[in-house]
Amino acid sequence: MRHAQFIARTVFVHNNNVEEACRLLNRILGKEEIFDQFRRTRFYEKPYQVRRRVNFEKCKAIYNEDMNRKIQFVLRKNRVDPFPGCN
């Protein structure tokens, strides 16, 4: 197949259903954070605002990683019963 590198961002319109294709394209662009990048670069962002945003994004990523780790720990199936004999 030729141009295989573009297959992930190619949206085909089936049965003249343009609205469904637009929804799919918006979902793809949203997951790749292209809309966020567009909104950020539409206006000038002062350097102190850039620093605040970047620091907030770093803190948010650390928090989300920690919470995901805790959730995965709680959702484990093979945990040892912490209170044996209390059933």
C-alpha positions as CSV (number, residue, x, y, z in Angstrom):
1,M,0.0,0.0,0.0
2,R,1.4,3.4,-0.9
3,H,1.5,6.3,1.6
4,A,1.0,4.0,4.6
5,Q,2.3,6.6,7.0
6,F,-0.9,8.7,6.5
7,I,-3.3,5.9,7.1
8,A,-3.8,6.8,10.8
9,R,-4.9,10.4,10.0
10,T,-7.0,9.5,6.9
11,V,-10.7,9.8,7.4
12,F,-12.9,8.1,4.8
13,V,-16.5,9.2,4.1
14,H,-18.8,6.2,3.8
15,N,-22.3,6.5,2.2
16,N,-22.0,10.3,2.1
17,N,-22.1,10.5,5.9
18,V,-20.0,13.7,6.3
19,E,-21.1,14.4,9.9
20,E,-19.8,11.0,11.1
21,A,-16.5,11.6,9.3
22,C,-16.2,15.1,10.9
23,R,-16.9,13.6,14.4
24,L,-14.2,11.0,13.8
25,L,-11.7,13.6,12.6
26,N,-12.5,15.8,15.6
27,R,-11.9,12.8,17.9
28,I,-8.5,12.1,16.2
29,L,-7.4,15.7,16.4
30,G,-8.5,15.9,20.1
31,K,-6.6,12.8,21.1
32,E,-3.4,14.0,19.4
33,E,-3.9,17.4,21.2
34,I,-3.8,19.4,17.9
35,F,-6.8,21.5,19.0
36,D,-5.0,22.4,22.3
37,Q,-1.9,23.4,20.4
38,F,-3.9,25.5,18.0
39,R,-5.7,27.3,20.9
40,R,-2.4,27.9,22.6
41,T,-0.6,29.4,19.5
42,R,-3.6,31.5,18.4
43,F,-2.6,34.4,20.7
44,Y,0.8,35.4,22.1
45,E,1.5,33.8,25.5
46,K,3.7,35.8,27.8
47,P,6.8,34.0,29.1
48,Y,5.6,33.9,32.7
49,Q,2.3,32.3,31.4
50,V,4.3,29.7,29.5
51,R,6.3,28.9,32.6
52,R,3.1,28.6,34.7
53,R,1.4,26.4,32.1
54,V,4.4,24.1,31.7
55,N,4.9,23.8,35.5
56,F,1.1,23.0,35.9
57,E,1.3,20.4,33.1
58,K,4.3,18.7,34.8
59,C,2.6,18.7,38.2
60,K,-0.6,17.3,36.6
61,A,1.3,14.6,34.8
62,I,3.0,13.5,38.0
63,Y,-0.3,13.6,39.9
64,N,-2.1,11.6,37.2
65,E,0.7,9.0,37.1
66,D,0.7,8.6,40.9
67,M,-3.1,8.3,41.0
68,N,-3.1,5.7,38.1
69,R,-0.5,3.7,40.0
70,K,-2.6,3.8,43.2
71,I,-5.8,2.8,41.3
72,Q,-4.0,-0.1,39.6
73,F,-2.7,-1.2,43.0
74,V,-6.2,-1.2,44.5
75,L,-7.8,-3.0,41.5
76,R,-5.3,-5.9,41.7
77,K,-7.1,-9.3,41.9
78,N,-4.3,-11.3,43.6
79,R,-3.9,-9.2,46.8
80,V,-3.3,-10.9,50.1
81,D,-6.3,-10.5,52.4
82,P,-5.2,-7.8,54.9
83,F,-7.6,-8.9,57.6
84,P,-7.7,-12.7,57.6
85,G,-10.5,-14.4,59.5
86,C,-12.7,-11.2,59.6
87,N,-15.3,-12.4,57.1
